[in-house]
Amino acid sequence: MPSLLDRLIDDAPQLRREHREIETLDSEGMRHLIRRDLSLLLNTTNLDDELDATRHAAAIDSVVNYGIPPLSGNYLANRDWNVVEKAIRTAIVRFEPRLLPDSLRIRPVQHEDSTQYNRLTFEISGLMHWSPIPVEFRIRSMLDMEIDRVTFDTDALQGQ
């Protein structure tokens, strides 16, 4: 099913019903919607560093805290992969319900290319909710630690 935002946006207000493409989205279309929404999620800075977990417990898991903590300005040598992976996983589990949390895998992809300095390439994979059975979702991503931006390799968008 498309996201709530996709269902609320009315691209054709003159029509009394939604376009057929919204109602009958195939698995490939859903992958693209999830990729788009992951791009928004992972390129938004949340308020983790500013929220007190005791005083603002409800806000921590709410849309007020949408996104991931700031990761820019850190050298990869100083940034533990587990911290980056946890930030990405937490954001996806909180805000992307179309991916099954227990199936979610986030793993670094090693590069021998020296031009990848201060950039971390990783793969996000898992199963997306689909009827009658869940369908695979996989995408390769790159986090540029200098500008705190995540990009996706659209050629590596996969899933069978």
RAWOBEL-V855317 format. One record per residue. N is the residue number from 1. RES is the residue in three letters. NEAR is the number of other C-alpha atoms within 12 Angstrom. D_FIRST is the distance of its C-alpha to the first C-alpha in Angstrom with 2 decimals. Layout:
# RAWOBEL-V855317
[[N | RES | NEAR | D_FIRST] [N | RES | NEAR | D_FIRST]]
This chain:
# RAWOBEL-V855317
[[1 | MET | 25 | 0.00] [2 | PRO | 28 | 3.80] [3 | SER | 25 | 6.49] [4 | LEU | 16 | 8.75] [5 | LEU | 13 | 11.22] [6 | ASP | 21 | 9.50] [7 | ARG | 17 | 9.07] [8 | LEU | 13 | 12.65] [9 | ILE | 14 | 14.27] [10 | ASP | 16 | 15.98] [11 | ASP | 15 | 17.12] [12 | ALA | 14 | 18.90] [13 | PRO | 11 | 20.45] [14 | GLN | 9 | 22.82] [15 | LEU | 10 | 20.24] [16 | ARG | 9 | 19.58] [17 | ARG | 14 | 16.20] [18 | GLU | 18 | 13.35] [19 | HIS | 18 | 13.82] [20 | ARG | 11 | 12.78] [21 | GLU | 16 | 11.22] [22 | ILE | 24 | 8.42] [23 | GLU | 16 | 7.95] [24 | THR | 14 | 8.71] [25 | LEU | 20 | 7.39] [26 | ASP | 18 | 9.45] [27 | SER | 28 | 9.75] [28 | GLU | 21 | 12.15] [29 | GLY | 22 | 10.17] [30 | MET | 33 | 7.58] [31 | ARG | 35 | 10.96] [32 | HIS | 27 | 12.31] [33 | LEU | 28 | 9.83] [34 | ILE | 36 | 10.50] [35 | ARG | 35 | 14.12] [36 | ARG | 25 | 14.40] [37 | ASP | 29 | 13.27] [38 | LEU | 36 | 15.58] [39 | SER | 31 | 18.27] [40 | LEU | 24 | 18.15] [41 | LEU | 31 | 18.19] [42 | LEU | 38 | 20.99] [43 | ASN | 30 | 23.00] [44 | THR | 26 | 23.21] [45 | THR | 28 | 26.18] [46 | ASN | 28 | 25.79] [47 | LEU | 23 | 28.65] [48 | ASP | 27 | 29.26] [49 | ASP | 16 | 32.84] [50 | GLU | 17 | 33.55] [51 | LEU | 19 | 32.10] [52 | ASP | 14 | 34.38] [53 | ALA | 15 | 32.43] [54 | THR | 10 | 34.79] [55 | ARG | 10 | 34.95] [56 | HIS | 17 | 31.34] [57 | ALA | 14 | 29.54] [58 | ALA | 14 | 26.79] [59 | ALA | 20 | 26.27] [60 | ILE | 27 | 25.93] [61 | ASP | 23 | 22.44] [62 | SER | 18 | 21.36] [63 | VAL | 20 | 19.97] [64 | VAL | 21 | 23.68] [65 | ASN | 28 | 23.81] [66 | TYR | 30 | 20.78] [67 | GLY | 36 | 21.65] [68 | ILE | 40 | 24.29] [69 | PRO | 30 | 28.05] [70 | PRO | 29 | 30.30] [71 | LEU | 36 | 31.39] [72 | SER | 24 | 33.51] [73 | GLY | 18 | 37.25] [74 | ASN | 22 | 37.40] [75 | TYR | 20 | 38.87] [76 | LEU | 24 | 36.97] [77 | ALA | 13 | 40.08] [78 | ASN | 15 | 39.88] [79 | ARG | 20 | 36.18] [80 | ASP | 16 | 35.39] [81 | TRP | 26 | 32.35] [82 | ASN | 16 | 31.43] [83 | VAL | 18 | 31.18] [84 | VAL | 33 | 28.89] [85 | GLU | 28 | 26.71] [86 | LYS | 20 | 26.54] [87 | ALA | 28 | 25.58] [88 | ILE | 40 | 22.69] [89 | ARG | 34 | 21.52] [90 | THR | 30 | 21.87] [91 | ALA | 37 | 19.84] [92 | ILE | 36 | 16.90] [93 | VAL | 27 | 17.07] [94 | ARG | 27 | 17.42] [95 | PHE | 31 | 14.79] [96 | GLU | 34 | 12.09] [97 | PRO | 26 | 10.56] [98 | ARG | 34 | 8.13] [99 | LEU | 36 | 11.62] [100 | LEU | 25 | 13.79] [101 | PRO | 23 | 16.84] [102 | ASP | 17 | 19.43] [103 | SER | 23 | 18.60] [104 | LEU | 30 | 18.78] [105 | ARG | 27 | 21.90] [106 | ILE | 33 | 23.40] [107 | ARG | 25 | 26.70] [108 | PRO | 25 | 29.23] [109 | VAL | 20 | 30.25] [110 | GLN | 17 | 34.01] [111 | HIS | 15 | 35.61] [112 | GLU | 11 | 39.30] [113 | ASP | 12 | 39.09] [114 | SER | 10 | 41.18] [115 | THR | 10 | 39.30] [116 | GLN | 18 | 36.38] [117 | TYR | 20 | 38.46] [118 | ASN | 26 | 36.51] [119 | ARG | 34 | 33.18] [120 | LEU | 40 | 31.07] [121 | THR | 32 | 28.87] [122 | PHE | 29 | 26.33] [123 | GLU | 30 | 23.49] [124 | ILE | 38 | 20.18] [125 | SER | 33 | 18.84] [126 | GLY | 32 | 16.89] [127 | LEU | 31 | 14.24] [128 | MET | 34 | 10.50] [129 | HIS | 26 | 8.64] [130 | TRP | 23 | 8.38] [131 | SER | 13 | 9.97] [132 | PRO | 8 | 12.95] [133 | ILE | 11 | 13.75] [134 | PRO | 19 | 12.57] [135 | VAL | 25 | 13.08] [136 | GLU | 27 | 15.42] [137 | PHE | 35 | 14.84] [138 | ARG | 34 | 18.12] [139 | ILE | 35 | 19.48] [140 | ARG | 31 | 23.00] [141 | SER | 32 | 23.66] [142 | MET | 35 | 26.90] [143 | LEU | 38 | 28.02] [144 | ASP | 29 | 31.08] [145 | MET | 27 | 32.96] [146 | GLU | 20 | 35.30] [147 | ILE | 19 | 32.85] [148 | ASP | 26 | 30.03] [149 | ARG | 29 | 27.44] [150 | VAL | 35 | 24.77] [151 | THR | 29 | 24.15] [152 | PHE | 31 | 22.11] [153 | ASP | 21 | 23.64] [154 | THR | 17 | 21.34] [155 | ASP | 13 | 23.61] [156 | ALA | 21 | 22.83] [157 | LEU | 26 | 19.04] [158 | GLN | 26 | 18.77] [159 | GLY | 23 | 16.99] [160 | GLN | 15 | 17.87]]
